[in-house]
Amino acid sequence: MLFTNVTQLAVLGLVLILGLVLGLLMAPKGTRWRRQYEAERDAHAAYRTDADAKWREREALTTNRDAYVRDLEAENARLKAEAP
């Protein structure tokens, strides 16, 4: 076995903790990932805003079209009623 006594295990533990601390100190603090996340979040917000605007526009056109069809049907019914 590699580590057989308490001193060797203690040194191994200290080396692992030191390596972890040094690794955390040298890490870029996630700035690259944070920037990518914020860019994706902003792109998604812009997409949702655009999609919502298009949906509202289509909904308005549908409402206008439905009102126009009702007017045409009412006019058609009036013309049929007037005809002998």
Secondary structure in CASP SS format (residue, H / E / C, confidence):
PFRMAT SS
TARGET T0000
AUTHOR 0000-0000-0000
METHOD secondary structure of the structure
MODEL  1
M C 1.00
L C 1.00
F C 1.00
T C 1.00
N C 1.00
V H 1.00
T H 1.00
Q H 1.00
L H 1.00
A H 1.00
V H 1.00
L H 1.00
G H 1.00
L H 1.00
V H 1.00
L H 1.00
I H 1.00
L H 1.00
G H 1.00
L H 1.00
V H 1.00
L H 1.00
G H 1.00
L H 1.00
L H 1.00
M H 1.00
A C 1.00
P C 1.00
K C 1.00
G C 1.00
T H 1.00
R H 1.00
W H 1.00
R H 1.00
R H 1.00
Q H 1.00
Y H 1.00
E H 1.00
A H 1.00
E H 1.00
R H 1.00
D H 1.00
A H 1.00
H H 1.00
A H 1.00
A H 1.00
Y H 1.00
R H 1.00
T H 1.00
D H 1.00
A H 1.00
D H 1.00
A H 1.00
K H 1.00
W H 1.00
R H 1.00
E H 1.00
R H 1.00
E H 1.00
A H 1.00
L H 1.00
T H 1.00
T H 1.00
N H 1.00
R H 1.00
D H 1.00
A H 1.00
Y H 1.00
V H 1.00
R H 1.00
D H 1.00
L H 1.00
E H 1.00
A H 1.00
E H 1.00
N H 1.00
A H 1.00
R H 1.00
L H 1.00
K H 1.00
A H 1.00
E H 1.00
A C 1.00
P C 1.00
END
